[in-house]
């Protein structure tokens, strides 16, 4: 394990993400676009969280990489990889909980493992989820409902995502409403 990063940076996050998922084509395009979206959303989080937001955006899908894969549940696998690499617990927690991961974790029977990563339910976690849920699988901008529909189509009707869509979708929409309210107030 590398030394603990006392102050995570977006540059260090981008470098690690590139090493782990840079060769994954559309996954990399999505990740880069989510990080760019997060940078544009930085005004809705406290100034001291802006770098953490963008770093977490670069790292949010790192669990899809072969180096991270253990449980097959990318938010948890990514958080654990970050732990092994000395990233702050807060960044690991943001990655573990992005986009309503807790709902899907329950279907996988991973609630106990996810308990190691409490959801901070903050403006920063909201902004990360909003960035992820407004960028499509190939890095294209999408509205919340289009992104959810695309994800459900890609994963299929029998998927864990589909099984919890009735819980996760309202959760994601509520996050989107909060972020849009913060964006309006920041103008």
LODO-124005 format. One line per 10 residues: their letters; for each residue x, y negated, z of N, C-alpha, C, CB. Coordinates in nm, 4 decimals. Each point is the difference from the previous one (the first is absolute). Glycine has a CB too. Example, Ala and Ser with C-alpha at 12.3 -4.5 7.8 and 13.67 -1.06 7.14 Angstrom:
REM residues 2
AS> 1.3190,0.5690,0.7800,-0.0890,-0.1190,0.0000,0.0900,-0.1200,0.0000,-0.1892,0.1173,0.1246 | 0.1542,-0.2223,-0.1966,0.0820,-0.1190,0.0060,-0.0770,-0.1090,0.0730,0.1184,0.0628,-0.2145 .
***
This chain:
REM residues 187
XXXXXXXXXX> 0.0850,0.1176,0.0000,-0.0850,-0.1176,0.0000,0.0889,-0.1231,0.0000,-0.1852,0.1228,0.1219 | 0.1467,-0.2237,-0.1986,0.0755,-0.1239,-0.0021,-0.0315,-0.0834,0.1228,0.0018,0.0045,-0.2498 | 0.0769,-0.1092,0.2674,-0.0224,-0.0866,0.1156,-0.1348,-0.0702,-0.0110,0.2478,-0.0332,0.0237 | -0.2983,-0.0076,0.0893,-0.1311,-0.0644,0.0068,0.0071,-0.1371,-0.0657,-0.0553,0.1247,0.2125 | -0.0393,-0.1515,-0.2988,-0.0109,-0.1312,-0.0631,-0.0723,-0.0922,0.0964,-0.0023,0.1001,-0.2338 | 0.0712,-0.1982,0.2836,-0.0633,-0.0914,0.0946,-0.0945,-0.0965,-0.0709,0.2007,0.0186,0.1483 | -0.1681,-0.0544,-0.2705,-0.0836,-0.0927,-0.0752,-0.0157,0.0554,-0.1413,0.0773,-0.2001,0.1395 | -0.1879,0.2666,-0.1655,-0.0181,0.0583,-0.1328,-0.0121,-0.1096,-0.1051,-0.1121,0.2002,0.1023 | 0.1720,-0.1759,-0.2161,-0.0114,-0.0972,-0.1082,-0.0676,0.0636,-0.1201,0.2057,-0.1185,0.0811 | -0.2662,0.0344,-0.1610,-0.0634,0.0480,-0.1222,0.1044,0.0594,-0.0939,-0.1809,-0.1734,0.0240 .
XXXXXXXXXX> 0.3009,0.1153,-0.0277,0.1048,0.0530,-0.0877,0.0408,0.1410,0.0413,0.0814,-0.2332,-0.0400 | -0.0626,0.2549,0.1695,0.0356,0.1342,0.0480,-0.1134,0.0984,-0.0271,0.1462,-0.1016,0.1781 | -0.2688,0.0560,-0.1621,-0.1162,0.0858,-0.0267,-0.0070,0.0369,-0.1477,-0.1233,-0.1070,0.1910 | 0.1445,0.0087,-0.2771,-0.0030,0.0264,-0.1444,0.1086,0.1000,-0.0375,-0.0906,-0.2311,-0.0425 | 0.2091,0.2152,0.0990,0.1096,0.0928,-0.0303,-0.0338,0.1424,0.0435,0.1631,-0.1885,0.0250 | -0.2163,0.2046,0.0956,-0.0364,0.1337,0.0472,-0.1130,0.0579,-0.0845,0.0717,-0.0623,0.2328 | -0.1721,-0.0179,-0.2599,-0.1117,0.0479,-0.0824,0.0498,0.0431,-0.1376,-0.1579,-0.1527,0.1231 | 0.2481,0.0760,-0.1806,0.0521,0.0356,-0.1322,0.0749,0.1324,0.0046,0.0170,-0.2429,-0.0576 | 0.0607,0.2646,0.1633,0.0722,0.1277,0.0139,-0.0962,0.1173,0.0122,0.1889,-0.1212,0.1101 | -0.2999,0.1012,-0.0406,-0.0896,0.1118,0.0309,-0.1072,0.0204,-0.1066,0.0412,-0.0430,0.2411 .
XXXXXXXXXX> -0.0992,-0.0646,-0.2935,-0.1104,0.0157,-0.0965,0.0228,-0.0751,-0.1307,-0.1520,0.0277,0.1928 | 0.2706,-0.0825,-0.2120,0.0289,-0.0779,-0.1201,-0.0160,0.0772,-0.1293,0.1537,-0.1302,0.1368 | -0.1377,0.2605,-0.1316,-0.0129,0.0818,-0.1197,-0.1397,0.0551,-0.0228,0.2353,0.0572,0.0296 | -0.3328,-0.1047,0.0467,-0.1345,0.0572,-0.0086,-0.0942,-0.0769,-0.0931,0.0338,0.0828,0.2304 | 0.0194,-0.1555,-0.3256,-0.0816,-0.0617,-0.1046,-0.1090,-0.0912,0.0514,0.0474,0.1962,-0.1345 | -0.1720,-0.1526,0.1158,-0.1141,-0.0821,0.0409,0.0006,-0.0310,0.1491,-0.1296,0.1004,-0.1855 | 0.1761,-0.0088,0.2674,0.0067,-0.0248,0.1445,0.0912,-0.1196,0.0268,-0.0398,0.2458,0.0493 | 0.1520,-0.2540,-0.1205,0.0903,-0.1133,0.0170,-0.0645,-0.1291,-0.0511,0.1972,0.1551,-0.0223 | -0.2647,-0.1482,-0.0920,-0.0685,-0.1192,-0.0527,-0.1034,-0.0504,0.1004,0.0351,0.0818,-0.2363 | -0.1109,0.0105,0.2941,-0.0993,-0.0366,0.1017,0.0695,-0.0646,0.1197,-0.1506,0.1893,-0.0746 .
XXXXXXXXXX> 0.2560,-0.1278,0.1230,0.0699,-0.0503,0.1186,0.0553,-0.1402,-0.0229,0.0582,0.2350,0.0617 | 0.0068,-0.2566,-0.1745,0.0562,-0.1325,-0.0295,-0.1104,-0.1050,-0.0091,0.1908,0.1084,-0.1223 | -0.3031,-0.0726,0.0628,-0.1116,-0.0947,-0.0113,-0.0640,-0.0275,0.1359,-0.0415,0.0813,-0.2333 | 0.0339,0.0198,0.3194,-0.0532,-0.0212,0.1357,0.0924,-0.0941,0.0772,-0.1077,0.2301,-0.0013 | 0.2380,-0.2122,-0.0116,0.0942,-0.0891,0.0686,-0.0139,-0.1434,-0.0512,0.1588,0.1928,0.0318 | -0.1747,-0.2091,-0.1619,-0.0191,-0.1346,-0.0564,-0.1306,-0.0612,0.0504,0.1307,0.0662,-0.2052 | -0.2342,0.0148,0.2108,-0.1294,-0.0478,0.0509,0.0134,-0.0396,0.1467,-0.1231,0.1485,-0.1635 | 0.1922,-0.0676,0.2422,0.0201,-0.0309,0.1421,0.0752,-0.1321,0.0161,0.0022,0.2464,0.0540 | 0.0970,-0.2696,-0.1375,0.0741,-0.1268,0.0076,-0.0928,-0.1184,-0.0258,0.2094,0.1175,-0.0757 | -0.3035,-0.1008,-0.0162,-0.0963,-0.1084,-0.0280,-0.1009,-0.0169,0.1131,0.0265,0.0445,-0.2443 .
XXXXXXXXXX> -0.0472,0.0597,0.3229,-0.0941,-0.0056,0.1126,0.0651,-0.0477,0.1297,-0.1268,0.1842,-0.1076 | 0.2550,-0.2097,0.1048,0.0747,-0.0285,0.1231,-0.0559,-0.1168,0.0801,0.1991,0.0887,-0.1136 | -0.2700,-0.1788,0.0497,-0.0546,-0.1154,0.0729,-0.1099,0.0387,0.0980,0.0559,-0.1406,-0.1958 | -0.1094,0.2623,0.1850,-0.1093,0.0403,0.0895,0.0494,0.0733,0.1245,-0.1473,0.0150,-0.1993 | 0.2789,-0.0024,0.2127,0.0557,0.0645,0.1192,0.0895,-0.1004,0.0720,-0.0095,0.2302,-0.1093 | 0.0352,-0.2088,0.2382,0.0911,-0.0894,0.0714,0.1367,-0.0055,-0.0695,-0.1205,0.0514,0.2160 | 0.1839,-0.1651,-0.2118,0.1288,-0.0190,-0.0683,0.1012,0.1080,0.0375,-0.0441,-0.2455,-0.0043 | 0.0452,0.2859,0.1306,0.0976,0.1005,0.0443,-0.0303,0.1399,-0.0548,0.0339,-0.1350,0.2070 | -0.1506,0.1549,-0.2661,-0.0378,0.1309,-0.0550,0.0145,0.0086,-0.1517,-0.1568,0.0230,0.1895 | 0.1911,-0.1296,-0.2545,0.0005,-0.0006,-0.1472,0.1004,0.0983,-0.0585,-0.0699,-0.2378,0.0071 .
XXXXXXXXXX> 0.1884,0.2419,0.0479,0.1015,0.0945,-0.0483,-0.0434,0.1441,0.0292,0.1812,-0.1734,0.0368 | -0.2395,0.1961,0.0795,-0.0489,0.1336,0.0368,-0.1109,0.0442,-0.0950,0.0596,-0.0430,0.2410 | -0.1479,-0.0486,-0.2775,-0.1069,0.0325,-0.0946,0.0578,0.0466,-0.1326,-0.1492,-0.1679,0.1107 | 0.2404,0.0912,-0.1664,0.0555,0.0354,-0.1311,0.0838,0.1274,0.0096,0.0017,-0.2434,-0.0653 | 0.0759,0.2580,0.1718,0.0773,0.1237,0.0186,-0.0933,0.1208,0.0082,0.1805,-0.1297,0.1197 | -0.2881,0.1171,-0.0435,-0.0963,0.1105,0.0140,-0.0678,0.0311,-0.1326,-0.0382,-0.0651,0.2385 | 0.0152,-0.0366,-0.3184,-0.0598,0.0230,-0.1320,0.0946,0.0809,-0.0885,-0.1294,-0.2152,0.0205 | 0.2573,0.1822,-0.0180,0.0964,0.0790,-0.0768,0.0034,0.1453,0.0474,0.1364,-0.2071,-0.0367 | -0.1617,0.2283,0.1648,0.0154,0.1334,0.0594,-0.1300,0.0785,0.0132,0.1922,-0.0914,0.1216 | -0.3065,0.0315,-0.1538,-0.1287,0.0610,0.0349,-0.0222,0.1378,-0.0628,-0.0893,-0.2292,0.0213 .
XXXXXXXXXX> 0.1442,0.2554,-0.1384,-0.0197,0.1297,-0.0665,0.1267,0.0847,-0.0043,-0.1767,-0.1064,-0.1367 | 0.2732,0.0742,0.2195,0.1272,0.0716,-0.0002,-0.0178,0.1486,0.0340,0.1141,-0.2135,0.0650 | -0.2224,0.2460,0.0027,-0.0272,0.1384,0.0374,-0.0305,0.0921,-0.1167,-0.0826,-0.0885,0.2110 | 0.0633,0.0328,-0.3301,-0.0184,0.0832,-0.1188,0.1319,0.0572,-0.0510,-0.1987,-0.1376,-0.0591 | 0.3099,0.0815,0.1017,0.1304,0.0453,-0.0474,0.0371,0.1365,0.0546,0.0691,-0.2362,-0.0172 | 0.0081,0.3083,-0.0610,0.0441,0.1342,0.0388,0.0780,-0.0030,0.1317,0.0086,0.0646,-0.2426 | 0.0701,-0.1675,0.2626,0.0797,-0.0142,0.1218,-0.0872,-0.0109,0.1248,0.1770,-0.1110,-0.1355 | -0.2979,0.0597,0.1189,-0.0896,-0.0232,0.1143,-0.0991,0.1131,0.0222,0.0234,-0.2418,-0.0418 | -0.0597,0.3111,-0.0633,-0.1125,0.0935,0.0048,0.0200,0.1099,0.1037,-0.0413,-0.0477,-0.2400 | -0.0551,0.0551,0.3334,0.0017,0.1042,0.1036,-0.1408,0.0541,0.0204,0.1976,-0.1095,0.1134 .
XXXXXXXXXX> -0.2920,0.0228,-0.0805,-0.1380,0.0438,0.0236,-0.0842,-0.0054,-0.1271,0.0197,-0.0806,0.2349 | 0.0255,0.0041,-0.3339,-0.0796,-0.0227,-0.1198,-0.0937,-0.1186,0.0138,0.0144,0.2417,-0.0467 | -0.0149,-0.3062,0.1626,-0.0821,-0.1190,0.0233,0.0947,-0.1196,-0.0017,-0.1752,0.1287,0.1387 | 0.1747,-0.2025,-0.2488,0.1058,-0.0980,-0.0240,0.0127,-0.1108,0.1043,-0.0345,0.0489,-0.2355 | -0.0735,-0.0992,0.2974,0.0224,-0.1042,0.1011,0.0815,0.0512,0.1194,-0.2154,-0.1056,-0.0704 | 0.1848,0.2255,0.1161,0.0725,0.0586,0.1130,0.1420,0.0383,-0.0401,-0.2165,0.0848,0.0935 | 0.2305,-0.0215,-0.2089,0.1334,0.0390,-0.0455,0.0890,-0.1223,-0.0187,-0.0981,0.2015,-0.1123 | 0.0417,-0.3092,0.0588,0.0771,-0.1228,-0.0173,0.0422,-0.0603,0.1325,-0.1221,-0.0407,-0.2109 | 0.0304,0.0361,0.3066,0.0323,-0.0552,0.1322,0.1110,0.0805,0.0666,-0.2360,-0.0824,0.0233 | 0.2294,0.2125,-0.0356,0.1029,0.0848,0.0614,0.1360,-0.0197,-0.0669,-0.1771,0.1672,0.0591 .
XXXXXXXXXX> 0.1768,-0.1835,-0.1907,0.1257,-0.0277,-0.0695,0.0594,-0.1323,0.0494,-0.0817,0.1278,-0.2028 | -0.0029,-0.2276,0.2180,0.0478,-0.1292,0.0500,0.0566,0.0134,0.1410,-0.1702,-0.1168,-0.1424 | 0.1058,0.1962,0.2261,0.0534,0.0259,0.1346,0.1403,0.0596,-0.0091,-0.2338,0.0358,0.0878 | 0.2497,0.0623,-0.1756,0.1303,0.0663,-0.0148,0.1080,-0.0963,-0.0496,-0.1199,0.2145,-0.0469 | 0.0771,-0.3163,-0.0268,0.0949,-0.0975,-0.0546,0.0149,-0.1238,0.0878,-0.0582,0.0820,-0.2263 | 0.0006,-0.0790,0.3461,0.0215,-0.1072,0.0952,-0.0829,-0.1251,-0.0193,0.2214,0.0883,0.0163 | -0.3291,-0.0795,-0.0930,-0.0866,-0.1168,-0.0177,-0.0793,-0.0248,0.1275,-0.0164,0.0444,-0.2481 | -0.0189,-0.1693,0.2743,-0.0776,-0.0309,0.1210,-0.1335,0.0741,0.0031,0.1087,-0.2245,0.0064 | -0.1507,0.2603,0.1137,-0.1267,0.0719,0.0183,-0.1165,-0.0767,-0.0615,0.0900,0.1011,0.2105 | -0.0840,-0.2313,-0.2080,-0.1105,-0.0782,-0.0564,-0.0143,0.0249,-0.1502,0.0358,-0.1749,0.1769 .
XXXXXXXXXX> 0.0738,0.1791,-0.2489,-0.0052,0.0259,-0.1443,-0.0513,0.1416,-0.0244,0.1915,-0.1609,-0.0409 | -0.1413,0.2579,0.1170,-0.0492,0.1378,-0.0133,-0.1504,0.0057,0.0255,0.2247,0.0885,0.0723 | -0.2714,-0.1620,0.0276,-0.1430,-0.0026,0.0314,-0.0831,-0.0620,-0.1104,0.0598,-0.0132,0.2383 | -0.0103,-0.0938,-0.2978,-0.0726,-0.0618,-0.1116,-0.0100,0.0969,-0.1173,0.0794,-0.2275,0.0728 | 0.0294,0.2960,-0.1029,0.0003,0.0979,-0.1090,-0.0947,0.1158,0.0324,0.2381,-0.0628,-0.0576 | -0.2314,0.1141,0.1792,-0.0840,0.1142,0.0391,-0.1482,-0.0317,-0.0099,0.1813,0.0752,0.1516 | -0.2179,-0.1986,-0.1245,-0.1419,-0.0351,0.0105,-0.0557,-0.0785,-0.1174,0.0340,0.0006,0.2405 | 0.0444,-0.0192,-0.3460,-0.0498,-0.0833,-0.1091,-0.1230,0.0612,-0.0673,0.2329,-0.0829,-0.0357 | -0.3210,-0.0046,-0.0062,-0.1165,0.0367,-0.0817,-0.0915,0.1039,0.0640,0.1379,-0.0522,-0.1959 | -0.1575,0.0426,0.3257,-0.0927,0.0904,0.0672,0.0477,0.1433,0.0059,-0.1792,-0.1475,-0.0736 .
XXXXXXXXXX> 0.3100,0.1660,0.0853,0.0576,0.1349,0.0025,-0.0563,0.0860,0.1125,0.2067,-0.0945,-0.0987 | -0.2490,0.0327,0.2080,-0.0509,0.0778,0.1138,-0.1189,0.0875,-0.0394,0.0784,-0.1812,0.1532 | -0.1606,0.1330,-0.2447,-0.1176,0.0770,-0.0415,0.0415,0.1265,-0.0749,-0.1338,-0.2125,-0.0134 | 0.2303,0.1983,-0.0755,0.0467,0.1141,-0.0786,0.0821,0.0943,0.0883,0.0018,-0.1419,-0.2096 | 0.0729,0.0868,0.3035,0.0791,0.0832,0.0920,-0.0889,0.0975,0.0758,0.1664,-0.1856,0.0235 | -0.2854,0.1412,0.0137,-0.0923,0.0866,0.0742,-0.0381,0.1227,-0.0821,-0.0883,-0.2005,0.1218 | 0.0672,0.1826,-0.2514,-0.0348,0.1131,-0.0871,0.1166,0.0985,-0.0072,-0.1541,-0.1481,-0.1352 | 0.2750,0.0960,0.1383,0.1200,0.0839,-0.0046,0.0343,0.0611,0.1360,0.0834,-0.1425,-0.1861 | -0.1567,0.1052,0.2912,0.0305,0.0501,0.1336,0.1275,-0.0591,0.0585,-0.1162,0.2083,-0.0619 | 0.1467,-0.3319,0.0250,0.1246,-0.0633,0.0427,-0.0204,-0.1132,0.1003,0.0935,0.0606,-0.2201 .
XXXXXXXXXX> -0.2067,-0.0590,0.2907,-0.0269,-0.1086,0.0957,0.1070,-0.0081,0.1081,-0.2440,0.0275,-0.0432 | 0.2889,0.0848,0.0948,0.1009,-0.0004,0.1067,0.1310,-0.0605,-0.0498,-0.1067,0.2037,0.1022 | 0.1470,-0.1671,-0.2225,0.1227,-0.0542,-0.0570,-0.0128,-0.1499,-0.0256,0.0478,0.2226,-0.1043 | -0.1648,-0.2649,0.0589,-0.0220,-0.1426,-0.0276,-0.0039,-0.0822,0.1285,-0.1266,0.0628,-0.2063 | 0.0968,0.0011,0.3185,-0.0037,-0.0719,0.1282,0.1366,-0.0585,0.0361,-0.1840,0.1521,0.0756 | 0.2902,-0.1001,-0.1367,0.1335,-0.0562,0.0218,0.0146,-0.1379,-0.0641,0.0917,0.2322,0.0085 | -0.1886,-0.2692,-0.0927,0.0056,-0.1251,-0.0755,-0.1298,-0.0779,0.0201,0.1543,0.1055,-0.1709 | -0.1672,-0.1758,0.2822,-0.1243,-0.0744,0.0245,-0.0246,-0.1042,-0.1095,0.0295,0.0355,0.2474 | -0.1549,-0.0501,-0.2844,-0.0399,-0.0999,-0.0991,-0.0073,-0.1352,0.0695,-0.1300,0.1719,-0.1361 | 0.2083,-0.2668,0.0906,0.0022,-0.1302,0.0666,-0.1203,-0.0868,-0.0342,0.2462,0.0135,-0.0017 .
XXXXXXXXXX> -0.3203,0.0192,-0.1016,-0.1219,-0.0737,-0.0366,0.0209,-0.1513,0.0098,-0.1379,0.1937,0.0804 | 0.2281,-0.2438,-0.1626,0.0381,-0.1410,0.0036,-0.0170,-0.0640,-0.1377,0.1622,0.0488,0.1859 | -0.1383,-0.1770,-0.1914,-0.0003,-0.0693,-0.1293,0.1046,0.0612,-0.0929,-0.0778,-0.2125,0.1118 | 0.1885,0.2590,-0.0559,0.1063,0.0598,-0.0804,-0.0421,0.1356,-0.0550,0.1697,-0.1212,0.1378 | -0.2289,0.2049,-0.0549,-0.0470,0.1302,-0.0499,-0.1126,-0.0195,-0.1007,0.0648,0.1091,0.2177 | -0.1508,-0.2073,-0.1940,-0.1060,-0.0307,-0.0971,0.0600,-0.0404,-0.1344,-0.1514,-0.0722,0.1876 | 0.2519,-0.0149,-0.1848,0.0605,-0.0475,-0.1246,0.0671,0.1144,-0.0760,0.0352,-0.2251,0.1051 | 0.0281,0.3177,-0.0331,0.0618,0.1155,-0.0657,-0.1058,0.0850,-0.0692,0.1841,0.0000,0.1711 | -0.2916,0.0297,-0.1009,-0.1072,0.0797,-0.0601,-0.0614,-0.0730,-0.1187,-0.0470,0.1050,0.2228 | 0.0228,-0.2336,-0.2091,-0.0578,-0.0784,-0.1098,0.0920,0.0021,-0.1220,-0.1176,-0.1477,0.1670 .
XXXXXXXXXX> 0.2476,0.1315,-0.1448,0.0943,0.0053,-0.1121,-0.0071,0.1359,-0.0691,0.1509,-0.1637,0.1177 | -0.1529,0.2706,-0.0406,-0.0071,0.1351,-0.0564,-0.1314,0.0229,-0.0738,0.1477,0.0814,0.1841 | -0.2551,-0.1306,-0.1287,-0.1326,0.0275,-0.0555,-0.0422,-0.0977,-0.1095,-0.0596,0.0953,0.2194 | 0.1483,-0.1857,-0.2584,-0.0293,-0.0889,-0.1130,0.1004,0.0196,-0.1131,-0.0997,-0.1661,0.1588 | 0.1725,0.2773,-0.1536,0.0954,0.0373,-0.1044,-0.0287,0.1443,-0.0395,0.1776,-0.1618,0.0882 | -0.1935,0.1839,-0.2175,-0.0309,0.1337,-0.0491,0.1203,0.0930,-0.0014,-0.1774,-0.1019,-0.1361 | 0.1525,0.2239,0.0968,0.1006,0.1058,0.0031,0.1175,-0.0253,-0.0941,-0.1813,0.1564,0.0596 | 0.1638,-0.2422,-0.1592,0.1075,-0.0329,-0.0935,0.0498,-0.1436,0.0181,-0.0974,0.1641,-0.1613 | 0.0613,-0.2247,0.2736,0.0462,-0.1344,0.0302,-0.0895,-0.1112,-0.0499,0.2228,0.0927,-0.0062 | -0.3370,-0.0580,-0.0500,-0.0912,-0.1010,-0.0535,-0.0880,-0.0577,0.1105,0.0007,0.1176,-0.2216 .
XXXXXXXXXX> -0.0358,-0.2463,0.2122,-0.0904,-0.0583,0.1002,-0.1396,0.0604,-0.0121,0.1327,-0.2139,-0.0038 | -0.1938,0.2423,0.1172,-0.1362,0.0543,0.0034,-0.0751,-0.0629,0.1161,0.0764,0.2184,-0.1032 | -0.2073,-0.2272,0.0902,-0.0839,-0.0373,0.1128,-0.0121,0.1182,0.0949,-0.1274,-0.1647,-0.1427 | 0.0846,0.1371,0.2628,-0.0117,0.1043,0.1030,-0.0864,0.1165,-0.0474,0.0277,-0.1754,0.1762 | -0.1470,0.1472,-0.2246,-0.0901,0.1086,-0.0394,0.0554,0.0800,-0.1171,-0.1921,-0.1357,0.0810 | 0.2569,0.0686,-0.1767,0.0599,0.0711,-0.1130,0.1148,0.0889,0.0472,-0.0647,-0.1887,-0.1534 | 0.1427,0.1399,0.2483,0.1126,0.0783,0.0531,-0.0505,0.1238,0.0736,0.1369,-0.2100,0.0211 | -0.2394,0.1932,0.0599,-0.0561,0.1142,0.0727,-0.0562,0.1021,-0.0985,-0.0542,-0.1484,0.1972 | -0.0187,0.1014,-0.2975,-0.0571,0.0906,-0.1008,0.1103,0.0738,-0.0753,-0.1988,-0.1521,-0.0240 | 0.3053,0.0809,-0.0125,0.1118,0.0618,-0.0706,0.0664,0.1076,0.0858,0.0363,-0.2140,-0.1261 .
XXXXXXXXXX> -0.0140,0.1819,0.2534,0.0633,0.0957,0.0909,-0.0868,0.1250,0.0147,0.1115,-0.1897,0.1235 | -0.2407,0.1706,-0.1060,-0.0893,0.1155,0.0151,-0.0034,0.0835,-0.1277,-0.1387,-0.1298,0.1640 | 0.1428,0.0644,-0.2782,0.0026,0.0722,-0.1274,0.1298,0.0809,-0.0133,-0.1441,-0.1798,-0.1052 | 0.2581,0.1173,0.1372,0.1291,0.0683,-0.0127,0.0122,0.1176,0.0962,0.1016,-0.2157,-0.0719 | -0.1510,0.1988,0.1947,0.0136,0.1058,0.1001,-0.1083,0.1070,-0.0130,0.1040,-0.1668,0.1522 | -0.2178,0.1315,-0.2072,-0.1059,0.0970,-0.0240,-0.1030,0.0085,0.1106,0.1623,0.1246,-0.1311 | -0.2806,-0.0716,0.0976,-0.1117,0.0035,0.0949,0.0205,0.0943,0.1184,-0.1446,-0.0548,-0.1902 | 0.2339,0.1505,0.1797,0.0245,0.0918,0.1105,0.1194,-0.0388,0.0860,-0.0990,0.1767,-0.1391 | 0.1542,-0.2937,0.1156,0.1219,-0.0421,0.0694,-0.0282,-0.0506,0.1412,0.0985,-0.0577,-0.2210 | 0.0037,0.0568,0.3064,-0.0155,-0.0618,0.1321,-0.0440,-0.1463,-0.0095,0.1751,0.1555,0.0871 .
XXXXXXXXXX> -0.1264,-0.2277,-0.1876,-0.0412,-0.1395,-0.0181,-0.1497,-0.0097,-0.0251,0.2266,-0.0546,-0.0908 | -0.2793,0.1439,0.0091,-0.1439,-0.0007,-0.0276,-0.0793,0.0378,0.1251,0.0459,0.0590,-0.2405 | 0.0077,0.0326,0.3194,-0.0705,0.0454,0.1206,-0.0217,-0.1118,0.1009,0.0984,0.2242,-0.0353 | -0.0088,-0.3223,0.0363,-0.0116,-0.1094,0.0975,-0.0325,-0.1343,-0.0646,0.1611,0.1220,0.1433 | -0.1981,-0.1205,-0.2694,-0.0291,-0.1262,-0.0701,-0.1107,-0.0784,0.0693,0.0710,0.1061,-0.2147 | -0.1673,-0.0367,0.2740,-0.1109,-0.0695,0.0679,0.0478,-0.0764,0.1239,-0.1564,0.1772,-0.0835 | 0.2716,-0.1416,0.1377,0.0592,-0.0704,0.1145,0.1081,-0.0988,-0.0454,-0.0484,0.1999,0.1452 | 0.1313,-0.1537,-0.2344,0.1160,-0.0785,-0.0414,-0.0384,-0.1203,-0.0863,0.1356,0.2083,0.0106 | -0.2318,-0.1908,-0.0997,-0.0380,-0.1098,-0.0896,-0.0494,-0.1225,0.0763,-0.0583,0.1691,-0.1729 | -0.0348,-0.1562,0.2683,-0.0402,-0.1200,0.0745,0.1152,-0.0617,0.0801,-0.2296,0.0956,0.0141 .
XXXXXXXXXX> 0.3186,-0.0115,0.0349,0.1182,-0.0483,0.0729,0.0859,-0.0874,-0.0923,-0.0021,0.2073,0.1477 | 0.0291,-0.1586,-0.2675,0.0823,-0.0749,-0.0957,-0.0710,-0.1275,-0.0442,0.1043,0.2148,-0.0782 | -0.2341,-0.2068,0.0556,-0.0746,-0.1213,-0.0384,0.0025,-0.1045,0.1110,-0.1482,0.1398,-0.1457 | 0.1378,-0.0969,0.2707,0.0058,-0.0945,0.1126,0.1375,-0.0671,0.0066,-0.1681,0.1397,0.1272 | 0.2727,-0.0628,-0.1518,0.1348,-0.0575,-0.0046,0.0081,-0.1027,-0.1120,0.0989,0.2134,0.0921 | -0.1508,-0.1782,-0.2085,0.0027,-0.0932,-0.1138,-0.0728,-0.1292,0.0340,0.0096,0.1938,-0.1584 | -0.1234,-0.1830,0.2233,-0.0747,-0.1202,0.0405,0.0830,-0.0871,0.0940,-0.2156,0.1265,-0.0257 | 0.2835,-0.0637,0.1218,0.0820,-0.0774,0.0941,0.1151,-0.0704,-0.0719,-0.0596,0.1619,0.1824 | 0.1249,-0.0907,-0.2722,0.1125,-0.0603,-0.0723,-0.0494,-0.1131,-0.0897,0.1238,0.2197,0.0056 | -0.2346,-0.1986,-0.0741,-0.0527,-0.1059,-0.0865,-0.0404,-0.1230,0.0810,-0.0798,0.1745,-0.1610 .
XXXXXXX> 0.0264,-0.1541,0.2799,-0.0321,-0.1124,0.0886,0.1271,-0.0740,0.0398,-0.2020,0.1233,0.0861 | 0.3068,-0.0490,-0.0522,0.1278,-0.0630,0.0367,0.0606,-0.0748,-0.1186,0.0389,0.1808,0.1702 | -0.0502,-0.1220,-0.2894,0.0511,-0.0679,-0.1195,-0.0731,-0.1316,-0.0235,0.0592,0.2222,-0.0998 | -0.1902,-0.2209,0.1137,-0.0797,-0.1222,-0.0182,0.0391,-0.1062,0.1022,-0.1897,0.1375,-0.0907 | 0.2120,-0.0954,0.2139,0.0375,-0.0941,0.1060,0.1398,-0.0572,-0.0226,-0.1465,0.1260,0.1593 | 0.2333,-0.0497,-0.2264,0.1375,-0.0443,-0.0230,0.0106,-0.1013,-0.1135,0.0775,0.2205,0.0834 | -0.1819,-0.2332,-0.1634,0.0050,-0.0936,-0.1143,-0.0132,-0.1429,0.0416,-0.0947,0.1744,-0.1403 .
***
